[in-house]
Amino acid sequence: MAPILDITPLRSFVAIGTFGGFHRAAAALNLTQSAVSRHVAVLERATGRTLIDRRGRHVALTDEGRQLRIAAERILAEHDAAADRYTSPSPEQLTIASADHVADELLPSLIARLRAALPGVELHLKTGRGPDLRAAIDRGDIDLAVAFTGLTSDREHPRRVALHWIGSPTLDWDRQGPVPLVTFQQDSALRAAAFSLLDEQGLEGALVGEAPDLAGVHALVRVGAGVALLPLLSGPPVHTVIRRELPQAPFAVLDLHSRPGLTGEIAERAQEAILDVLDDRD
């Protein structure tokens, strides 16, 4: 059976060769001289060889001791590298999600700012519907969610995002009849707002299309099924236009939701990053 060469005795042995003696090696390793002597004895028993020449006033390694020192230095280097790799604290991970309405336009700039503001934090990204994201926050599944929380008519609101009616440029409908609406399948503040805005102007809305997500809403709008009330940070989606003949809409409020217990500094810096992104848009 091959001898077992423990790391601690090897470290003491290498220190003896490096510093030229038991006393200096013990001082460098913050050990007693007797402890270093025991470590050498352990190695000599394990290898069955004399590793240190003790005949003179000065400590010297034997030929076999010098060979072991070379091997020991390699062993210690690999050990210390592995220990550093696998015992260093793992980076803190932050799971951040965005409402899919604004993910394309908001997330790239937001992530760049968060990485600059929170060095060493590993970011994990998700997108989804606002109600789903808020529920995930409540469950503790995600740390931060950027989602819409309501409507405002305040043009100076710092987190406002314009709402617009979008539709196919070729879409037409009987102006004496109801406005064809495309909305999300689940409960949605935008769905309620669309019907409310039309009602305020004496118009009727007719639900002609529903989709579970934003991509589905865009698809129905592009094929001319109807119009949808959606928040836009910049222009309308490809192959659609803003239908300005419909009532002017208020603004949606984009807000940051953080899970209970999240470090206050992280939430604060994320909020600042969101405001920076929206300021740049203006």
Phi, psi and omega in degrees: 000131182294145179294150177262120181255102182287151184296317185296311175300322178298320180295320177295319181296315178297322180296323177300314179294325183286318187259355172081023177168165181292318184296312181293322178298318180297318180296319181294326182265001182059045178236170172277156179297324179295326178294319179295319178299318179297323180297319178295319179298321178299316180293320180294323176292319182294322183268340183071025183227154174275123187256337183232133177273112186257013187282330182262183178287334182258143178282131178223148177277142173287173178302316179291329176295320178294322178294319178294323180300317179299315179294320182296322180296322177293316180299314181295322179297315179294317180300313184292324178294317179294320180297320180293321183291319189258353178247353176292147180301134177290150182297145177293135181253137179237118178265117182238135183236151180232143171303134186294345177303323188239008186300314183301319186268329186271315190298316182304312180290322181295316181295320179299319180289321180293322179295324178288323183280335184233066180298141180089352178265127180273124184263132176240127191249145175217160171229164179172185176282147181308308180300322179293321181292319180294323177294322179294324175298314181298326179280347183083015181284332178229160183268317183225142176226129175258110186213163179277139184241352182170193182238154176210150174259002182284111181288350180257002181299128186294338182244030180282147173225129185294138172261138179221151170277125177241150180196172175293143178295341180263358182293132175221152178210162179293113184293346176274350181254188182289155176279125181286123185247141171245130182218180173283153180290318185278174177304134184212133176297327180291324178297314179295321181295322181298312179294322181294316180298317179296318181298322180297332180263012179074022180253156179251141175251141178238123180285112183247348182202141177226149178216153182281344184213176184295320180300321178292320177299314179301318182297316180294323179292317182298325181276003175087020180293324182177194179250156179227144176265115186221150174283140179229128174277330178224242183271174180288162178300160182302141179067020173228165178225164172279124180270094188280356178283349180269162186304140177297135184261158174285194178259149169270147180259121179267124185230162179253127177247132180236144181292148177302136179093352178293141180309129183301323181297320180296313180298320181294317181291325176295318178298318178297322180295320178298313180298323178298316180297315180292326176296319179298325179297322181289000000 
